[in-house]
Amino acid sequence: MGQCPCFGSAQAAEQERRAEEDRRESQDARAKAAEAAQRRQEAFDKSAAGRAAKAQMKAMKESKTSNQGEPVLKWQMGS
């Protein structure tokens, strides 16, 4: 019931071929996902919400009146 040594080699070659095919498919899937993410980002940037978010971030960065370590919300006991 021994196996021919060439049969093991054929199995190894088939396994390697499948692994290479899987790597190519994974690479293609990653490339497609990156393209889709880029399209979503561009669509968001063009949308009203995207423009508003960009303007808000720009205003926050340019704000001269930063809280400089002060808490944004202050709690006071009593009135």
Protein Blocks (a to p, Z undefined) as FASTA:
>chain_A
ZZcfklmmmmmmmmmmmmmmmmmmmmmmmmmmmmmmmmmmmmmmmmmklmmmmmmmmmmm
mpmbbgehpafbdcdehZZ
